[in-house]
Amino acid sequence: MRRIFGLIIWILIIASIAHVLATQEGISEINYFGWRIETHTSLLVAAILFLIWIIFVLDRVLSFVANIPHRISGGFSSRRGRHGRRALALGMAAAAAGDGKDAMRHARKSVHYLGHDVMTDLLMAQASSLSGDRQSAQRYFQALTQHQDTAYYGHIGHMRLALEAGNEEDALIAGREALALKPRSASIAHALFALEAKAKHWDKAEDALLIARQHQSPEQAQYSRDAEAIILLEKANQADSAKTKQRLLSRALKAKPDFLPAVLAQAQLYLANHQTRKATALLEKHFLHAPHPAPAKLLIEHWSGNNARKLARFIKLTEKGGQQKEALLVTAQVAFDQQLWGEAERLLTLIPNAERDARVWQLLADLAEHSVADHDTVKPDSSQILRQAAIAPRQPEWRCQSCHSQFTEWHSICPQCQAFASIKWQ
């Protein structure tokens, strides 16, 4: 309809001009090179307008003919662009789904239609990595590092490939490059601090951990507190002065108050400085909330008074702490060592059968060997108690959460699988 109305308007305009020209009177005369032309002025004006229109039409026709090759090539380019963008989108979808074969197929199509640019190189790198072609992935990730906008992603790709190949040194270098480009990236900092810690670069590990803690879930926050305490403990172990060591250990216990290795290190530092009261106060506080044989051993060594008084203090701490199993067992062992068989048995009977492990049954068997039967009681059968110990749960140990290896001592890095902050007492 718009074209019809436009045509009508043009017809009206031309008719109006023709009417105006037809009503005008006048003669025009042209003398040129001996030629003499005499005509009506209105006809001359109409001829000039018609000539201008002819020139305009010829210009449009010639322009159309001249642009035919460009139009044809433009059509091909448009189709190539559509095919290339479609291949790029499908390749990214396949890469996100983890289908390396389809991702590589679409990536090659995108390069064929669009050529090498940032997006196609990124897709080729992801597809090569997913399909197992590490050399190609390395080459494309290297190409990404040459562009300012994609250098960060190129270094992350290098880091991931190095980790998959088990080359933690190269992964560490690539991670540092990525973090230098985006210093506030919590995701790369979280991966980097574990690598720094495993390499025992404790200062750099702490710096990366501070960045990683900016955006964390509650579970990650707990892990980061544990990791911070371990890093500070290791820095304290390497400190030259007692003052620096004291400050670092205090920060470690502030990050994780029940961190046993830091408690023991702090207590040993107090004892080395002849601050016995501070050491025993710290050990008592820890034993009250998280009983463990190691603090109990130090308390026995450094508490003042005779053995009976030390046992009384253990009993008081055990009752104050809610008679936890570990506290009852440690106190019963102290009573057994002092040959107070009855007190040791009384403490062990406070441990419910469902919570008794092999250590409890073993100590009960040892007590059975020292018990004396009278006319009202029957002497316990130690062999039967030992059979209970054989089927009871194992005693807690330092155990790696990654490889499940057991150790007699705590380590910040698992000696077997090299996992950081994975050894727990259980």
LUMSE-533151 format. One line per 10 residues: number of its first residue (from 1); for each residue x, y, z of C-alpha. Coordinates in nm, 4 decimals, padded with zeros to 6 digits. Layout:
NUM> X,Y,Z ~ ...
//
This chain:
1> 00.0000,00.0000,00.0000 ~ 00.2809,00.2386,00.0763 ~ 00.4281,00.1862,-00.2707 ~ 00.0880,00.2458,-00.4366 ~ 00.0352,00.5683,-00.2450 ~ 00.3870,00.6775,-00.3319 ~ 00.3255,00.6077,-00.7017 ~ 00.0009,00.8078,-00.6936 ~ 00.1755,01.1025,-00.5288 ~ 00.4512,01.0988,-00.7902
11> 00.1922,01.0897,-01.0726 ~ 00.0128,01.3851,-00.9182 ~ 00.3379,01.5795,-00.8847 ~ 00.4355,01.5115,-01.2494 ~ 00.0853,01.5985,-01.3725 ~ 00.0922,01.9235,-01.1753 ~ 00.4311,02.0171,-01.3207 ~ 00.3101,01.9297,-01.6738 ~ -00.0036,02.1390,-01.6255 ~ 00.1977,02.4350,-01.5002
21> 00.4372,02.4101,-01.7922 ~ 00.1547,02.3723,-02.0474 ~ -00.0187,02.6871,-01.9283 ~ 00.2958,02.8939,-01.9532 ~ 00.3509,03.1008,-02.2721 ~ 00.6893,03.1830,-02.4131 ~ 00.9350,03.0994,-02.6871 ~ 01.2970,03.0002,-02.6408 ~ 01.5563,03.0448,-02.9172 ~ 01.9002,02.8788,-02.9258
31> 02.1764,02.9760,-03.1715 ~ 02.4754,02.7414,-03.1521 ~ 02.7467,02.6810,-03.4189 ~ 02.5164,02.8027,-03.6927 ~ 02.2256,02.6056,-03.5672 ~ 01.9080,02.7885,-03.4759 ~ 01.6545,02.6162,-03.2542 ~ 01.3246,02.7820,-03.1651 ~ 01.0722,02.6063,-02.9377 ~ 00.8199,02.6648,-02.6618
41> 00.9877,02.7300,-02.3259 ~ 00.7597,02.4812,-02.1497 ~ 00.8628,02.2063,-02.3902 ~ 01.2305,02.2886,-02.3390 ~ 01.1937,02.2685,-01.9618 ~ 01.0108,01.9350,-01.9937 ~ 01.2885,01.8003,-02.2200 ~ 01.5564,01.9058,-01.9702 ~ 01.3698,01.7389,-01.6837 ~ 01.3253,01.4232,-01.8911
51> 01.6994,01.4223,-01.9724 ~ 01.7874,01.4556,-01.6052 ~ 01.5566,01.1636,-01.5229 ~ 01.7165,00.9506,-01.7970 ~ 02.0639,01.0295,-01.6600 ~ 01.9491,00.9319,-01.3072 ~ 01.8032,00.6022,-01.4310 ~ 02.1167,00.5189,-01.6290 ~ 02.3302,00.5912,-01.3227 ~ 02.1236,00.3514,-01.1101
61> 02.1382,00.0809,-01.3762 ~ 02.5136,00.1162,-01.4250 ~ 02.5702,00.1160,-01.0467 ~ 02.3630,-00.1998,-01.0109 ~ 02.5583,-00.3741,-01.2871 ~ 02.8913,-00.2614,-01.1407 ~ 02.7968,-00.3906,-00.7935 ~ 02.6868,-00.7355,-00.9083 ~ 03.0270,-00.8983,-00.8199 ~ 03.0227,-00.7336,-00.4751
71> 02.6660,-00.8460,-00.4177 ~ 02.7536,-01.2017,-00.5117 ~ 03.0613,-01.2058,-00.2848 ~ 02.8621,-01.0365,-00.0095 ~ 02.6016,-01.3104,-00.0301 ~ 02.8703,-01.5741,00.0003 ~ 03.0253,-01.3876,00.2954 ~ 02.6895,-01.3594,00.4645 ~ 02.6262,-01.7293,00.4245 ~ 02.9769,-01.8116,00.5502
81> 02.9197,-01.5848,00.8492 ~ 02.5903,-01.7554,00.9315 ~ 02.7438,-02.1023,00.8993 ~ 03.0469,-01.9964,01.1018 ~ 02.8433,-01.8457,01.3855 ~ 02.6205,-02.1519,01.3955 ~ 02.9241,-02.3835,01.4124 ~ 03.0753,-02.1649,01.6848 ~ 02.7577,-02.1783,01.8952 ~ 02.7199,-02.5548,01.8529
91> 03.0865,-02.6083,01.9356 ~ 03.0572,-02.4081,02.2573 ~ 02.7472,-02.6044,02.3552 ~ 02.9284,-02.9334,02.2911 ~ 03.2313,-02.8146,02.4911 ~ 03.0075,-02.7134,02.7813 ~ 02.8482,-03.0609,02.7704 ~ 03.1924,-03.2243,02.7714 ~ 03.1568,-03.3818,02.4243 ~ 03.5080,-03.3387,02.2883
101> 03.4423,-03.5115,01.9549 ~ 03.1478,-03.2892,01.8538 ~ 03.3202,-02.9823,01.9949 ~ 03.6240,-03.0446,01.7742 ~ 03.4082,-03.1056,01.4653 ~ 03.2187,-02.7789,01.5097 ~ 03.5391,-02.5942,01.6025 ~ 03.6994,-02.6927,01.2729 ~ 03.3908,-02.5737,01.0856 ~ 03.3999,-02.2403,01.2654
111> 03.7662,-02.1926,01.1708 ~ 03.6849,-02.2872,00.8086 ~ 03.4083,-02.0279,00.7821 ~ 03.5353,-01.7520,01.0122 ~ 03.9104,-01.8021,01.0126 ~ 04.1318,-01.7754,01.3215 ~ 04.0204,-01.5168,01.5757 ~ 03.9764,-01.5003,01.9526 ~ 03.6512,-01.6977,01.9675 ~ 03.7490,-01.9712,01.7245
121> 04.0904,-02.0171,01.8887 ~ 03.9257,-02.0410,02.2303 ~ 03.6843,-02.3053,02.1036 ~ 03.9668,-02.4973,01.9363 ~ 04.1642,-02.4923,02.2626 ~ 03.8702,-02.6246,02.4627 ~ 03.7849,-02.8865,02.2043 ~ 04.1473,-03.0038,02.1775 ~ 04.1687,-03.0345,02.5542 ~ 03.8429,-03.2302,02.5761
131> 03.9423,-03.4643,02.2945 ~ 04.2824,-03.5382,02.4518 ~ 04.4976,-03.3535,02.1980 ~ 04.7175,-03.1745,02.4501 ~ 04.9671,-03.0420,02.1978 ~ 04.6992,-02.8647,01.9949 ~ 04.5338,-02.7369,02.3130 ~ 04.8687,-02.6046,02.4326 ~ 04.9238,-02.4294,02.1002 ~ 04.5827,-02.2630,02.0997
141> 04.6054,-02.1602,02.4654 ~ 04.9446,-02.0088,02.3860 ~ 04.7803,-01.8109,02.1054 ~ 04.5206,-01.6824,02.3521 ~ 04.7927,-01.5501,02.5831 ~ 04.9113,-01.3207,02.3031 ~ 04.5878,-01.1176,02.3123 ~ 04.5242,-00.8788,02.5963 ~ 04.1546,-00.9686,02.6215 ~ 04.2104,-01.3453,02.6353
151> 04.5505,-01.3766,02.8033 ~ 04.3868,-01.4606,03.1385 ~ 04.1944,-01.7530,02.9888 ~ 04.5025,-01.8720,02.8031 ~ 04.7011,-01.8933,03.1280 ~ 04.4134,-02.0735,03.3009 ~ 04.4108,-02.3238,03.0156 ~ 04.7858,-02.3748,03.0532 ~ 04.7387,-02.4266,03.4261 ~ 04.4677,-02.6883,03.3798
161> 04.6674,-02.8775,03.1164 ~ 04.9742,-02.8764,03.3423 ~ 04.7718,-03.0097,03.6352 ~ 04.6253,-03.2856,03.4201 ~ 04.9778,-03.3792,03.3138 ~ 05.0979,-03.3749,03.6756 ~ 05.3367,-03.0856,03.6122 ~ 05.2647,-02.8709,03.9170 ~ 05.5642,-02.6438,03.8579 ~ 05.4301,-02.5280,03.5195
171> 05.0800,-02.5063,03.6654 ~ 05.2138,-02.2803,03.9389 ~ 05.3795,-02.0478,03.6859 ~ 05.0644,-02.0271,03.4719 ~ 04.8484,-01.9672,03.7797 ~ 05.0680,-01.6800,03.8917 ~ 05.0447,-01.5224,03.5447 ~ 04.6652,-01.5513,03.5516 ~ 04.6388,-01.4037,03.9014 ~ 04.8669,-01.1151,03.8003
181> 04.6200,-01.0268,03.5236 ~ 04.3164,-01.0507,03.7559 ~ 04.4410,-00.9974,04.1124 ~ 04.0902,-01.0274,04.2592 ~ 03.9968,-01.3563,04.0941 ~ 03.8917,-01.5782,04.3855 ~ 03.8569,-01.8907,04.1698 ~ 04.2143,-01.8888,04.0405 ~ 04.3461,-01.7838,04.3830 ~ 04.1733,-02.0846,04.5430
191> 04.3501,-02.3231,04.3033 ~ 04.6783,-02.1349,04.3285 ~ 04.7093,-02.1256,04.7069 ~ 04.6995,-02.5070,04.7280 ~ 04.9811,-02.5275,04.4719 ~ 05.1844,-02.2671,04.6604 ~ 05.1277,-02.4567,04.9849 ~ 05.2312,-02.7905,04.8342 ~ 05.5481,-02.6183,04.7099 ~ 05.5939,-02.4833,05.0661
201> 05.5841,-02.1219,04.9511 ~ 05.3955,-02.0258,05.2668 ~ 05.3969,-01.6469,05.2205 ~ 05.2593,-01.6689,04.8667 ~ 05.0115,-01.9336,04.9770 ~ 04.8797,-01.7023,05.2480 ~ 04.8454,-01.4129,05.0002 ~ 04.6499,-01.6302,04.7573 ~ 04.4308,-01.7627,05.0379 ~ 04.3342,-01.4098,05.1429
211> 04.2077,-01.3456,04.7888 ~ 04.0279,-01.6812,04.7709 ~ 03.8386,-01.6112,05.0942 ~ 03.6543,-01.3130,04.9432 ~ 03.3868,-01.5303,04.7791 ~ 03.3340,-01.8621,04.9582 ~ 03.0561,-02.0958,05.0654 ~ 03.0320,-02.1950,05.4365 ~ 03.2079,-02.5256,05.3596 ~ 03.4898,-02.3475,05.1779
221> 03.5174,-02.0956,05.4604 ~ 03.5804,-02.3774,05.7095 ~ 03.8454,-02.5268,05.4835 ~ 04.0130,-02.1877,05.4394 ~ 04.0307,-02.1409,05.8183 ~ 04.1948,-02.4809,05.8523 ~ 04.4340,-02.3980,05.5689 ~ 04.5184,-02.0598,05.7218 ~ 04.6013,-02.2222,06.0547 ~ 04.8281,-02.4767,05.8848
231> 05.0083,-02.2093,05.6810 ~ 05.0654,-01.9954,05.9903 ~ 05.1950,-02.2987,06.1826 ~ 05.4427,-02.3780,05.9049 ~ 05.5549,-02.0154,05.8940 ~ 05.6028,-02.0279,06.2721 ~ 05.8157,-02.3411,06.2399 ~ 06.0415,-02.1527,05.9980 ~ 06.0543,-01.8318,06.2023 ~ 06.3922,-01.7264,06.3360
241> 06.2833,-01.5394,06.6486 ~ 06.0691,-01.6633,06.9351 ~ 05.8644,-01.3415,06.9195 ~ 05.7697,-01.3978,06.5532 ~ 05.6935,-01.7617,06.6226 ~ 05.4711,-01.6648,06.9152 ~ 05.2791,-01.4137,06.7035 ~ 05.2227,-01.6624,06.4204 ~ 05.1105,-01.9385,06.6560 ~ 04.8650,-01.7012,06.8218
251> 04.7173,-01.6177,06.4804 ~ 04.6959,-01.9882,06.3950 ~ 04.5013,-02.0632,06.7142 ~ 04.2783,-01.7641,06.6493 ~ 04.1948,-01.9048,06.3055 ~ 04.1356,-02.2542,06.4466 ~ 04.1294,-02.2710,06.8291 ~ 04.1194,-02.6539,06.8432 ~ 04.4121,-02.7052,06.6035 ~ 04.6136,-02.9617,06.8012
261> 04.9537,-02.9228,06.6241 ~ 04.9438,-02.5476,06.6890 ~ 04.8409,-02.6065,07.0524 ~ 05.1338,-02.8417,07.1046 ~ 05.3763,-02.6026,06.9305 ~ 05.2538,-02.3123,07.1435 ~ 05.2861,-02.5167,07.4609 ~ 05.6379,-02.6284,07.3706 ~ 05.7321,-02.2643,07.3059 ~ 05.5990,-02.1656,07.6489
271> 05.7913,-02.4498,07.8098 ~ 06.1114,-02.3501,07.6286 ~ 06.0698,-01.9994,07.7742 ~ 06.0045,-02.1473,08.1227 ~ 05.6389,-02.0344,08.1126 ~ 05.5017,-02.3578,08.2575 ~ 05.1769,-02.2102,08.3856 ~ 05.0866,-02.0691,08.0444 ~ 05.1708,-02.4023,07.8829 ~ 04.9600,-02.6103,08.1215
281> 04.6711,-02.3614,08.1042 ~ 04.6693,-02.3882,07.7252 ~ 04.6879,-02.7687,07.7360 ~ 04.4109,-02.7906,07.9961 ~ 04.1859,-02.5690,07.7843 ~ 04.2395,-02.7879,07.4802 ~ 04.1966,-03.1132,07.6753 ~ 03.8730,-02.9786,07.8194 ~ 03.7125,-02.9280,07.4766 ~ 03.9019,-03.1730,07.2522
291> 04.0710,-03.4452,07.4605 ~ 04.3766,-03.6082,07.3056 ~ 04.6617,-03.8242,07.4431 ~ 04.9354,-03.5804,07.3346 ~ 04.8262,-03.2861,07.5575 ~ 04.7582,-03.5326,07.8393 ~ 05.1164,-03.6597,07.8188 ~ 05.2559,-03.3066,07.8490 ~ 05.0248,-03.2299,08.1388 ~ 05.1434,-03.5376,08.3278
301> 05.5033,-03.4290,08.2719 ~ 05.4627,-03.0656,08.3769 ~ 05.1825,-03.0570,08.6335 ~ 05.3116,-03.0008,08.9809 ~ 05.2257,-03.2440,09.2602 ~ 05.2310,-03.6206,09.3044 ~ 05.0625,-03.8793,09.0853 ~ 04.7442,-03.8875,09.2926 ~ 04.7019,-03.5136,09.2575 ~ 04.7600,-03.5307,08.8816
311> 04.4948,-03.8030,08.8520 ~ 04.2521,-03.5906,09.0541 ~ 04.3056,-03.3005,08.8154 ~ 04.2417,-03.5258,08.5156 ~ 03.9205,-03.6520,08.6737 ~ 03.8091,-03.2941,08.7394 ~ 03.8817,-03.1895,08.3792 ~ 03.7000,-03.4980,08.2473 ~ 03.3885,-03.4252,08.4516 ~ 03.3979,-03.0564,08.3582
321> 03.4257,-03.1412,07.9900 ~ 03.1169,-03.3620,07.9921 ~ 03.2928,-03.6997,08.0295 ~ 03.3929,-03.7310,07.6660 ~ 03.5164,-04.0721,07.5551 ~ 03.8746,-03.9616,07.4846 ~ 03.8985,-03.7845,07.8204 ~ 03.7637,-04.0887,08.0089 ~ 04.0043,-04.3195,07.8272 ~ 04.3088,-04.0986,07.8922
331> 04.2179,-04.0580,08.2586 ~ 04.1562,-04.4332,08.2944 ~ 04.5006,-04.4976,08.1437 ~ 04.6555,-04.2608,08.4013 ~ 04.4769,-04.4468,08.6813 ~ 04.5898,-04.7814,08.5369 ~ 04.9523,-04.6630,08.5244 ~ 04.9202,-04.5730,08.8951 ~ 04.7809,-04.9235,08.9606 ~ 04.4454,-04.7853,09.0692
341> 04.2570,-05.0691,08.9013 ~ 03.9182,-04.9898,09.0489 ~ 03.9255,-04.6229,08.9473 ~ 04.0402,-04.7117,08.5977 ~ 03.7557,-04.9639,08.5610 ~ 03.5022,-04.7123,08.6946 ~ 03.6084,-04.4549,08.4351 ~ 03.5949,-04.7074,08.1507 ~ 03.2452,-04.8246,08.2423 ~ 03.1258,-04.4649,08.1894
351> 03.1973,-04.5104,07.8165 ~ 02.8862,-04.6538,07.6424 ~ 02.9361,-04.9869,07.4659 ~ 02.8450,-04.8277,07.1317 ~ 03.1403,-04.5835,07.1637 ~ 03.4044,-04.8311,07.2782 ~ 03.6881,-04.8876,07.0347 ~ 03.9763,-05.1352,07.0426 ~ 04.1715,-04.9241,07.2961 ~ 03.8909,-04.9369,07.5508
361> 03.8501,-05.3143,07.5238 ~ 04.2280,-05.3628,07.5379 ~ 04.2520,-05.1626,07.8595 ~ 03.9567,-05.3572,08.0047 ~ 04.1403,-05.6797,07.9173 ~ 04.4513,-05.5502,08.0943 ~ 04.2389,-05.4642,08.3972 ~ 04.0894,-05.8154,08.3925 ~ 04.4398,-05.9561,08.4373 ~ 04.4792,-05.7556,08.7583
371> 04.1327,-05.8052,08.9024 ~ 04.0759,-06.0386,09.1930 ~ 03.7554,-06.2447,09.2206 ~ 03.5763,-06.2773,09.5523 ~ 03.2816,-06.4867,09.6645 ~ 03.0278,-06.2387,09.5174 ~ 03.1877,-06.1712,09.1773 ~ 03.3432,-06.3694,08.8938 ~ 03.6779,-06.2676,08.7559 ~ 03.6368,-06.1236,08.4029
381> 03.7648,-06.3386,08.1183 ~ 04.0398,-06.1360,07.9475 ~ 04.0378,-06.3589,07.6390 ~ 03.6687,-06.2872,07.5832 ~ 03.7331,-05.9144,07.6239 ~ 04.0165,-05.9340,07.3703 ~ 03.7772,-06.0906,07.1227 ~ 03.5610,-05.7802,07.1639 ~ 03.8688,-05.5688,07.0969 ~ 03.9310,-05.7597,06.7730
391> 03.5896,-05.6716,06.6302 ~ 03.5624,-05.3227,06.7814 ~ 03.6208,-05.0053,06.5716 ~ 03.9857,-04.9133,06.5271 ~ 04.1419,-04.6430,06.7372 ~ 04.1590,-04.2903,06.5922 ~ 04.4769,-04.1975,06.4077 ~ 04.6084,-03.9258,06.1841 ~ 04.4416,-04.0187,05.8536 ~ 04.4595,-03.8564,05.5094
401> 04.1160,-03.7697,05.3724 ~ 04.2381,-03.8110,05.0131 ~ 04.4302,-04.1393,05.0065 ~ 04.3187,-04.2735,05.3504 ~ 04.6774,-04.3419,05.4574 ~ 04.7413,-04.3570,05.8325 ~ 05.0256,-04.1836,06.0152 ~ 05.1554,-04.1680,06.3700 ~ 05.2263,-03.7952,06.3338 ~ 05.0447,-03.5025,06.1762
411> 05.1738,-03.3559,05.8471 ~ 05.0620,-03.0442,05.6639 ~ 05.1176,-03.2264,05.3327 ~ 05.0352,-03.5958,05.3010 ~ 05.3610,-03.7914,05.2463 ~ 05.1742,-04.0391,05.0245 ~ 04.9488,-03.8380,04.7920 ~ 05.0937,-03.4875,04.8504 ~ 04.7497,-03.3475,04.9360 ~ 04.7538,-03.0280,05.1413
421> 04.5511,-02.9904,05.4629 ~ 04.4032,-03.3379,05.4264 ~ 04.5263,-03.5163,05.7411 ~ 04.2715,-03.5302,06.0236 ~ 04.2558,-03.7087,06.3590 ~ 03.9866,-03.9747,06.3281
//
